[in-house]
Amino acid sequence: MSRPEMTHRHHILITGASSGIGAALAEYYARPGVHLTLWGRSEERLEKTASTARTKGASVDVLSIDLTKADNALKALTRTDESLPVDILILSAGMADIRPHKALAESAEVALKMSMVNFATPVAMATEMANRMAARRHGRIALMGSVASFHDLPLATVYSGSKAGLGRFSTALQAAMTPYNVRVCLIAPGFIDTPMSQRLDGEQAFLVPVDKAARKIARSINQGRGVLVFPWVFQLTRLLEMALPRPIAHRILRKLDVMQHPESEMGGN
Ligand SMILES: NC(=O)c1ccc[n+]([C@@H]2O[C@H](COP(=O)([O-])OP(=O)(O)OC[C@H]3O[C@@H](n4cnc5c(N)ncnc54)[C@H](OP(=O)(O)O)[C@@H]3O)[C@@H](O)[C@H]2O)c1
């Protein structure tokens, strides 16, 4: 579908825009002259984000899509970029799952699904978009990692592993793309107050309100910064784990005990 009237609109595609950080970023960027393409699974919550963005003057398209299906995501991305070139791609969608109570590790089924949503699909989308943006010598790509990637978390082996892989991919892509004026930004947040963190039982140290997090993330993307870790205290925990002998670090990390409520118990935001 061609949209000649929108050719000089600033086009921002956000995955995970139906909730939490992605929805807050959509709201942050929404203004006249901006076209937002918002992806998520829940049509109802996507529409909620879209209607807030429209009130602020942005034009908006929404797409309900499941990112466990990477081929569908790539087709949709190509279609969207050919219709109106994407200036900023923000890959915020993600899932967090910790091992069930008393289980030794997550199930293989969860491991596969989380690897697709947190790693394989965003990596494929970022690669496709990087090639397209490099040809245009223009663009920004932001990937949502986590400070969980800095630690060997026994109760979230797949989450921390998928985010660690995403983190290395981001900085490697950044090294490849900088000469072509494509900025790749890795965002590694601590606890942000969203439905994802609200599913966890127990205290969440240095919890950041979601609108504050969105402002910080957007500023980083706009500056073309390579890596954003926040709150800064998690740089210290990262250094601490690196400094400790691994068996001692693992003994400490094995003591972490967090419970997570199933998504179905929480409802949408
Ligand atoms: N909140 C934190 O404390 C925190 C900390 C560090 C990193 N992060 C990362 O930040 C990102 C955003 O998290 P959040 O806190 O905003 O979580 P959230 O409120 O739970 O939102 C997650 C988003 O991802 C989408 N999503 C999940 N599975 C999907 C799938 N299979 N296909 C398509 N979309 C899917 C959800 O869509 P639907 O809701 O429509 O299903 C939702 O829009 C994630 O990558 C997360 O790992 C969060």
The ligand as an SDF file (V2000), in Angstrom:
LIG
                    3D

 48 52  0  0  0  0  0  0  0  0999 V2000
    9.8210   -4.5940   33.0670 N   0  0  0  0  0  0  0  0  0  0  0  0
   11.0600   -4.8610   33.4410 C   0  0  0  0  0  0  0  0  0  0  0  0
   11.3940   -4.8350   34.6350 O   0  0  0  0  0  0  0  0  0  0  0  0
   12.1080   -5.1710   32.3860 C   0  0  0  0  0  0  0  0  0  0  0  0
   13.4420   -5.1980   32.7940 C   0  0  0  0  0  0  0  0  0  0  0  0
   14.4190   -5.4730   31.8660 C   0  0  0  0  0  0  0  0  0  0  0  0
   14.0820   -5.7080   30.5540 C   0  0  0  0  0  0  0  0  0  0  0  0
   12.7760   -5.6870   30.1820 N   0  0  0  0  0  0  0  0  0  0  0  0
   12.4760   -5.9570   28.7730 C   0  0  0  0  0  0  0  0  0  0  0  0
   11.7200   -4.8930   28.2420 O   0  0  0  0  0  0  0  0  0  0  0  0
   10.8690   -5.3820   27.1940 C   0  0  0  0  0  0  0  0  0  0  0  0
    9.4490   -4.8980   27.4310 C   0  0  0  0  0  0  0  0  0  0  0  0
    8.9910   -5.4640   28.6480 O   0  0  0  0  0  0  0  0  0  0  0  0
    7.7860   -4.8480   29.4800 P   0  0  0  0  0  0  0  0  0  0  0  0
    8.2540   -4.6760   30.8480 O   0  0  0  0  0  0  0  0  0  0  0  0
    7.2090   -3.7190   28.7190 O   0  0  0  0  0  0  0  0  0  0  0  0
    6.8100   -6.1130   29.4830 O   0  0  0  0  0  0  0  0  0  0  0  0
    5.2450   -6.2690   29.2100 P   0  0  0  0  0  0  0  0  0  0  0  0
    4.5000   -5.1240   29.7780 O   0  0  0  0  0  0  0  0  0  0  0  0
    4.9290   -7.6490   29.6440 O   0  0  0  0  0  0  0  0  0  0  0  0
    5.1540   -6.1760   27.6040 O   0  0  0  0  0  0  0  0  0  0  0  0
    5.6880   -7.1960   26.8040 C   0  0  0  0  0  0  0  0  0  0  0  0
    5.3070   -6.9050   25.3690 C   0  0  0  0  0  0  0  0  0  0  0  0
    5.8450   -7.9490   24.5280 O   0  0  0  0  0  0  0  0  0  0  0  0
    4.8000   -8.4750   23.7280 C   0  0  0  0  0  0  0  0  0  0  0  0
    4.9840   -9.8980   23.4740 N   0  0  0  0  0  0  0  0  0  0  0  0
    5.2240  -10.8740   24.3710 C   0  0  0  0  0  0  0  0  0  0  0  0
    5.2460  -12.0750   23.7650 N   0  0  0  0  0  0  0  0  0  0  0  0
    4.9950  -11.8310   22.4450 C   0  0  0  0  0  0  0  0  0  0  0  0
    4.8610  -12.6610   21.3060 C   0  0  0  0  0  0  0  0  0  0  0  0
    4.9610  -14.0000   21.3670 N   0  0  0  0  0  0  0  0  0  0  0  0
    4.5930  -12.0660   20.1140 N   0  0  0  0  0  0  0  0  0  0  0  0
    4.4560  -10.7290   20.0140 C   0  0  0  0  0  0  0  0  0  0  0  0
    4.5750   -9.8860   21.0610 N   0  0  0  0  0  0  0  0  0  0  0  0
    4.8330  -10.4520   22.2710 C   0  0  0  0  0  0  0  0  0  0  0  0
    3.5350   -8.2700   24.5420 C   0  0  0  0  0  0  0  0  0  0  0  0
    2.4090   -8.3190   23.6870 O   0  0  0  0  0  0  0  0  0  0  0  0
    0.9220   -8.7060   24.2730 P   0  0  0  0  0  0  0  0  0  0  0  0
    0.8320   -8.0810   25.6330 O   0  0  0  0  0  0  0  0  0  0  0  0
    0.0010   -8.0780   23.2910 O   0  0  0  0  0  0  0  0  0  0  0  0
    0.8660  -10.1770   24.3140 O   0  0  0  0  0  0  0  0  0  0  0  0
    3.7910   -6.8990   25.1500 C   0  0  0  0  0  0  0  0  0  0  0  0
    3.4620   -5.8810   24.2460 O   0  0  0  0  0  0  0  0  0  0  0  0
   11.0060   -6.9000   27.2030 C   0  0  0  0  0  0  0  0  0  0  0  0
   11.8840   -7.2770   26.1670 O   0  0  0  0  0  0  0  0  0  0  0  0
   11.6060   -7.1880   28.5600 C   0  0  0  0  0  0  0  0  0  0  0  0
   12.3510   -8.3780   28.5700 O   0  0  0  0  0  0  0  0  0  0  0  0
   11.7700   -5.4190   31.0700 C   0  0  0  0  0  0  0  0  0  0  0  0
  1  2  1  0
  2  3  2  0
  2  4  1  0
  4  5  1  0
  4 48  2  0
  5  6  2  0
  6  7  1  0
  7  8  2  0
  8  9  1  0
  8 48  1  0
  9 10  1  0
  9 46  1  0
 10 11  1  0
 11 12  1  0
 11 44  1  0
 12 13  1  0
 13 14  1  0
 14 15  2  0
 14 16  1  0
 14 17  1  0
 17 18  1  0
 18 19  2  0
 18 20  1  0
 18 21  1  0
 21 22  1  0
 22 23  1  0
 23 24  1  0
 23 42  1  0
 24 25  1  0
 25 26  1  0
 25 36  1  0
 26 27  1  0
 26 35  1  0
 27 28  2  0
 28 29  1  0
 29 30  1  0
 29 35  2  0
 30 31  1  0
 30 32  2  0
 32 33  1  0
 33 34  2  0
 34 35  1  0
 36 37  1  0
 36 42  1  0
 37 38  1  0
 38 39  2  0
 38 40  1  0
 38 41  1  0
 42 43  1  0
 44 45  1  0
 44 46  1  0
 46 47  1  0
M  CHG  2   8   1  16  -1
M  END
$$$$
